[in-house]
Amino acid sequence: MNDADLAASFAIFAAKQQGAEEVAPDHILLGCLRAISRFGIATLGPWNLDLESLGVDWVRQPEGPRPKVAYAQAAVDLLDRAARIARSSGGNGVGIQHLLAAFAGEEAGLMGQLKRTFGMTSATWRAAVAQLAPAEPNGAAEPVEAKPAREFLTPEEAAEAVGVHVQTMRGYIRSGRLPAFRLAGERALRIRRADLEKVLDPLNGDKKEE
């Protein structure tokens, strides 16, 4: 499990502890802080954030498989923003630093509370998050042998292919907008590449891009 998946698990756990019906941006932020914390303290740049003061039981761990939950629209928008940040930095997938960076412009909720308490700004928050980003490798990268495109993709691969978060992709599947297949005897989903291309609507010449 990578750091972003760990943060997602903690976010769901936080939502369940609070009796929330949907995972909200505050839960995602708490999940991220829990994932980078040590002994209940999340160190981010010059700030040491005490999870106990934020109502997080940092000793208790999520139990059992990750339950299926709904994500609030604001949370989906934030996850999509994190995916765009990841693409802009040339990253392979969304990492916890991209999730945290997506909160930089937030002024409401828990992020707004932290900004007011610690005097944070969008710039100082992004600078602190940048310290979490893995260093770029030195020297030229080894050439990678091209592989033929596979016909069937996982939800994560499909999300990366069209530039949205995986939860957005799963929303397409649940709503029936995107057909998906389940492997026989397993829970794993697969999406046909041709079906994925059909969810992209062509932009007419007389319409301006939003």
C-alpha positions in Angstrom: 0.0 0.0 0.0 1.5 3.4 -1.0 1.3 6.5 1.0 -1.8 7.9 -0.9 -3.7 4.6 -0.4 -2.7 4.7 3.3 -4.1 8.2 3.6 -7.3 7.1 1.9 -7.8 4.3 4.4 -7.3 6.7 7.3 -9.7 9.2 5.7 -12.4 6.5 5.5 -11.6 5.5 9.0 -12.0 9.1 10.2 -15.3 9.5 8.4 -16.6 6.3 10.0 -15.5 7.3 13.5 -17.4 10.6 13.1 -20.5 8.8 11.8 -20.3 10.7 8.5 -22.2 9.3 5.5 -19.6 10.6 3.0 -15.9 11.2 3.0 -15.3 14.9 3.0 -12.2 17.0 2.3 -11.6 17.3 6.1 -11.4 13.5 6.3 -8.9 13.4 3.5 -6.7 16.0 5.2 -6.9 14.1 8.5 -6.0 10.9 6.6 -3.0 12.5 5.0 -1.7 13.9 8.3 -2.2 10.5 9.9 -0.3 8.9 7.2 2.8 11.1 7.6 2.6 11.3 11.4 4.9 9.7 14.0 3.6 9.1 17.4 0.6 11.3 16.7 2.6 14.3 15.4 2.5 15.2 11.8 5.6 17.3 10.9 5.1 19.5 7.9 7.7 22.2 7.2 8.0 24.3 10.4 4.8 23.0 11.9 4.3 20.1 14.3 0.6 19.2 14.1 -0.8 17.3 17.0 -3.3 14.8 15.8 -4.9 14.4 19.3 -5.8 18.1 19.2 -7.5 17.4 15.9 -9.6 14.6 17.4 -7.6 11.8 15.8 -7.0 8.5 17.6 -3.6 8.0 16.2 -3.0 4.7 18.0 -6.0 2.9 16.7 -5.7 1.3 13.3 -8.4 0.6 10.7 -9.7 -3.0 11.0 -10.6 -5.4 8.2 -10.9 -4.6 4.5 -11.5 -1.0 3.4 -15.3 -0.5 3.4 -17.1 1.0 0.4 -18.0 4.6 1.1 -19.3 7.6 -0.9 -17.2 10.6 -1.5 -18.7 14.1 -1.2 -18.5 16.2 -4.4 -16.1 18.5 -2.7 -13.8 15.6 -1.9 -14.0 14.3 -5.5 -13.1 17.8 -6.8 -10.1 17.9 -4.4 -9.0 14.4 -5.6 -9.2 15.5 -9.2 -7.1 18.6 -8.3 -4.5 16.4 -6.8 -4.4 14.3 -10.0 -3.9 17.5 -12.1 -1.1 18.5 -9.7 0.5 15.1 -10.1 0.4 15.3 -13.9 1.9 18.9 -13.8 4.9 17.6 -11.8 5.4 14.6 -14.1 4.7 12.1 -11.4 3.5 8.6 -11.9 0.2 8.6 -10.1 -1.1 10.6 -7.2 1.1 10.7 -4.1 0.4 12.0 -0.6 2.3 15.2 -1.5 -0.1 15.9 -4.3 -3.1 15.3 -2.0 -1.7 17.8 0.5 -0.8 20.3 -2.2 -4.4 20.2 -3.4 -5.4 21.8 0.0 -3.2 24.9 -0.5 -6.1 27.1 -1.8 -8.7 25.9 0.7 -9.9 28.5 3.2 -12.8 26.6 4.8 -13.0 23.6 7.1 -10.0 22.0 8.8 -7.5 23.6 6.3 -8.9 27.1 7.0 -8.6 26.3 10.8 -5.0 25.3 10.4 -4.2 28.4 8.3 -5.7 30.7 11.0 -4.1 28.9 13.9 -0.6 28.7 12.4 -0.6 31.7 10.1 -0.2 29.5 7.0 -0.6 30.8 3.5 -1.0 28.9 0.3 2.7 29.5 -0.5 4.1 28.4 2.9 1.9 25.3 2.8 3.1 24.4 -0.7 6.7 25.0 0.4 6.3 22.7 3.3 4.6 20.0 1.2 7.4 20.2 -1.4 9.8 18.9 1.3 7.8 15.7 1.3 8.2 15.2 -2.5 10.8 12.5 -3.4 14.0 13.9 -5.0 14.3 13.7 -8.8 16.9 11.1 -9.9 20.2 12.5 -11.2 21.3 11.8 -14.7 19.4 10.6 -17.7 16.8 7.9 -17.2 17.4 4.5 -18.8 15.3 4.0 -21.9 12.1 2.1 -21.3 11.1 -0.5 -23.8 7.7 0.3 -25.3 4.9 -2.1 -24.5 1.8 -2.7 -26.5 -1.3 -1.1 -25.1 -3.5 -3.5 -23.2 -7.1 -3.9 -24.1 -8.3 -4.0 -20.5 -7.3 -1.6 -17.7 -7.7 -1.5 -14.0 -9.7 1.5 -12.6 -6.4 3.1 -11.5 -4.9 2.8 -14.9 -8.1 4.0 -16.6 -8.2 7.1 -14.3 -4.5 7.9 -15.1 -5.2 7.5 -18.8 -7.9 10.2 -18.9 -6.5 12.4 -16.1 -9.0 12.0 -13.3 -8.8 10.5 -9.8 -9.6 6.8 -9.4 -12.7 7.7 -7.2 -14.1 9.7 -10.1 -13.5 6.7 -12.4 -15.3 4.4 -9.9 -18.2 6.9 -9.9 -18.5 6.6 -13.6 -18.8 2.8 -13.2 -21.3 3.0 -10.4 -23.5 5.4 -12.3 -23.5 3.2 -15.4 -21.7 5.8 -17.5 -18.8 3.5 -18.0 -19.2 -0.3 -18.5 -16.8 -2.5 -16.4 -16.2 -6.2 -16.1 -15.4 -8.2 -13.0 -12.8 -11.0 -13.1 -14.5 -14.4 -12.6 -14.6 -15.3 -8.9 -12.8 -12.1 -7.9 -13.8 -8.5 -7.0 -11.2 -6.9 -9.3 -12.7 -4.7 -12.0 -11.4 -4.2 -15.6 -12.4 -1.6 -18.1 -12.2 -2.0 -21.9 -10.0 0.7 -23.4 -12.5 1.2 -26.2 -15.3 1.9 -23.7 -13.1 4.3 -21.8 -12.6 6.4 -24.9 -16.4 6.7 -25.3 -16.7 8.7 -22.0 -14.7 11.5 -23.7 -17.0 13.9 -25.5 -15.6 15.8 -28.5 -15.4 19.6 -28.1 -17.4 21.2 -30.9 -15.7 24.1 -32.7 -18.5 26.5 -31.7 -18.1 25.8 -28.0 -15.5 27.4 -25.8 -13.4 25.3 -23.6 -14.3 25.7 -19.9 
